[in-house]
Amino acid sequence: MIRKAITLFLMGILSLNLYSNPIYDLIKKAGDSKKYPGSDQLLIFDSTIVDVQETGLCYVNAHTLYKVLTAKGAKQLSVIKFDYEPLSAFVEIKKVLIYRKNGSIEELDKSKIYDYPAPARMIYWGARQKMIEIGRLEEGDAIEVFMFRKGFTYALLQSDDDEKYIPPMKGHFYDIVNFWSNIPIKTKYYETNIPNSKFVQYKFYNGDVDSSIVKSDEKTKYAFTMKELLPIKRDPGTVALSDIAPKLLISTSTNWEAKSMWFYGVNEDYGSFNSTPEIDKKVNEILTGATSEIDSISKLTHWVADNMRYSGISMGEGEGFTLHSGDMNFTDRCGVCKDKAGMLVTMLRSAGFESYAAMTMAGSRIDRIPADQFNHSVTVVKLQNGEYKMLDPTWVPFVRELWSSREQQQNYLMGLPEGADLMEIPISPPENHYFKIIGNSEILPDGSINGEFTITAEGQSDAALRGIFVRHYKSDWNRLLEQELLQIFPLIKIEEMKYPENPYDHSNPIEIYFKYSIPNFAIITNEEIIFTPVVASNLFKRAQAHLYSSIDIEERKEAFRDRCSRQIELKETIKLPNYTEVIFLPENENSEGPGADYNGKYKINEQILSLNQTASYKKRIYQPEDWESYKSAVKAQNKFAEEKVILKIK
C-alpha cells in the first residue's frame, strides 16, 4: 500500500501530506460560493513577476491559483486559454497542478497543452492561443498554473531570437496592469525589477494599493499588492472599465514628447510614407476640380476611407507601430487603421501637404503616464495657417465628417519631428449633428390620418441615417425605411418616399421625405378623440441614441457616455377634426443643465395643433453632475411620445 502511494505521488496523482500542503490551506480558507455569491470561480492569487533587461526585453513569470465555486465554474475552468502573438511574444505553460477536494494532487500531462491559431475576425495577423485541457472538475477543486512569457503586445521590425521580443521603443519598458477582473481575486501581486540605469515613473489610478520600492545594486524592485478584488458593477452606458477601475501604469519613458518623436522616427526610417508614380497619378486624379485646401484634404480623406477595405492580413514584419508602406497599401487596398492612416499620409504628402501619423485610444481615456495606451492609428495634416487638423479615414467611410465626432473628447498623440504632448479632441457642438423632422398632417373624423414629413440630418446623425443605404443592398432600401415606420405604426401606408439618388455622395446633408396615411390612427369614442402626433413618436431612433439610455437610474457615480453630441428638432402641425374642448394636453417641458437642454410644447390655434420640441445633448463623455439634465431631457422627449392628446368631439 505504501509503495503504491509513493508511486502515485511520483506520478503527481497523490499528495502524501494531503491537507498539510500549504496550497491546500489556502484553498480551504479561500471561501466558497456563499462568500462570493454570484461568482462561479475564484482566483485565490494572481502573481506576476517581471524581470526587465537593459534592452527593454522582459522575462515574466506568472503564478495563479483558481478555485471552482460552482458547477458552472467547473465547466468554465475545464480549459484555460492564453493569447499571444508569436512574432513578438513567447509563452510557455511550465506546470499545471490540479488540487482535488479529496486531497489528491495531479500534475497535468503537458501533452494536454495545445497551441493553435486564435479565432479571428477582420484582423488576421497570425495570433495564436495556448489552451490547457484541464478536464472534469468539481466544486471545491483548484488549479495552479505556472507560466513563463517574454515579449510584448505588438510585432515590430526585429530580427531573430530574443531580439524580436525587445519592445518597439528599444531600451524602454512600460506596463499597464489591471487590478480588476470579472471574477473575484483574493490577492493580486505585481512586481517588476528594473535596471537602476533607467528613469521610472508610475501611478496607481482609481483606488489604493499597498506598494514598496526596494533598491539593490543593479535593479530596483517595484511591488504592488491588492486584496479582495471583487467584480465591478457598472450602470449601463458607463465609460470604459479601464477609466474607473483600479490600474497601475508604469513607464521608463520621460514624457509623451519622447514617445511622439520616436513614433515619427520609426516610420520615417522605415519609409512608410514614400510615394510612387502610381500613387502620384491617383492623387492628381482625385484632386481634379478641388477648390480649396480643405476641399483637397476632404477628397483625399474620403477616397482612402471609401476605397480601402478594413481587413487586416498578416504581412510579416511591420505590424504594430510601424506603418506599412504606401506602395503596399495602395496595391492591396485593404488593411487596418494604421494602413488607412498611412495611406492618407502618403497621399497628402504626394499632394504637397505636411502630414504625419498619430495614435489614439478609441473607447477609453489615455492617462498621463506615457505607457502605450493606444489601440488606433489616425492622420494629422498641417494647414496653411499652421494649425494641425485631425483626420480619421477608418471611421468616416461615407460620413460627411473628416474626423468622426464619435471620437470627440478622445486623447491622441501626434508623431511629430519636434515631438508633441498628449492632446484631446474638443467637444463637437450639438448643432453639428442635428436631427430634424418637420411634418404636416390632418386627422379625419374617422380617426385616420394623412400626412407628410421630411427628415434632415447632419454629422453623426447624418451617418446614422445614411447607414441604411450605404451598409445595405439597394434592393433593401425601401424595405428598411418602411420598417422604421412600421415598427411604430403597423398600419401605415407609405404613399411616397424620396431619398438621395446616390447616398454614397455625401457632399450634402441627407434628406428623406415620406407621404403617408394611417387608418385607425386615433382612438375615436362617442365623445373623444385620442392620439399621439406622428412626429412625436420617436421615429428613427437609430439617429437618437439618447433614447436608449437607462433613465431609470436615479443617480450616477461614474462618468457615462453617448455616441455623440446632437441636436434634436421635432415639429408638426396637425389639422384637427371638429372638437369642442381640450380634455388633456401634455404639459410643456423646459429644462437646462450642463448635460442637456430641452424645450417641448403643444399649442392649439382654432383647428390646428402645433408640436415643437428641441433638445441639445452637449457631449459624448458626460460627468455624473450632467446626469440630471441629460435624464430630464430624455424623459421629456419620451413623455411627449407616450402621453396622448385627448380632445372632446361633437
ABEGO torsion letter per residue (X at the ends): XAAAAAAAAAAGABBAAEAABAAAAAAAAAEBAAABBGBABBBABBBBBBBBBAAGBBBBBBBBBBBBABAAAAAAAABBBBBBBAAABBBBBABBBBBBAAGBBBBBBAAABBBBBBBBBGBBAGBBBBBBBAEBBBBGBBBBBBBBBBEBABBBBBBBEAAAABBABBGBBBBBBBBBBABBBABBBBBBBBBAABBBBBBBBGEBBBBBBBBBAABBBBBBBBBGBBBBBBBBGBBBAAAABBBBBBBABABAAAAAAAAAAAAAAAGAABBBAAAAAAAAAAABGBABAAAAAAAAAAAAAAABBBBBBBAEBGBEABBBBAAAAAAAGBEBAAAAAAAAAAAAAAAGBBBBBBBBBBGBBBBABBBBBBABBBBBBBBAAGBBBBBBAAAABGBABABBAAABGBBBBBBBAAEBBBBBBBBBBAAAABBBBBBBBBBBAAGBBBBBBBBBBBEAAAAAAAAAAAABBAAAAAAAAAAAAAAABAABBBABBBBBABAABAABBBBBBBBBBBBGABBBBAABBBBBBAAAAGBGAAABAAAABBAABABBABBBBBABBBBBBBBBBBBBBBBABBABBBBBBBBBBAABBBBBBBBBBEABBBBBBBBBBABABBBAAAAAAAAAAAAAAAAAAABBBBBBBX
